[in-house]
Amino acid sequence: MYFLESQRGQSTFIDKDIGYVFETFLTEKGVQEGVLHDGLVRSLVARLGALHYGECYIAQPWEQLGGSGAIETYGRGSLAVYLSLTGQSVRQEFEGARRARRPTGVPQS
């Protein structure tokens, strides 16, 4: 299992065992703050209110597009739009990595 930090376009390997992920990884204080951003989410709920179905909190502009990620830059947004942005970003990262590994002279598929 990997943790995908979509705002930064990075992923980190966690473990092969799903039990470890739920029973150990997600319960660690450092993970709750550093990965799940517990403090940030609590602050956003206090400032912007609880989310409705299909919503998410999103930094504007998105960090991967040059935003600061400061709490003041967050607003409520469409989860579908956020997931679309994330998917496009991940696809670009993978395609770039694939091109970088391709030997010279090999045509693109």
BELJO-V346121 format. One record per helix or strand of 2 or more residues. SS is the DSSP state (h for helix, s for strand). FROM is the first residue (numbers start at 1). TO is the last residue. If there is no record, write none. Layout:
ss=[SS	SS]
from=[FROM	FROM]
to=[TO	TO]
This chain:
ss=[s	s	h	h	h	h	s	h	h	s	h]
from=[2	10	18	25	29	38	55	63	71	74	79]
to=[5	13	23	27	34	48	59	65	73	78	101]
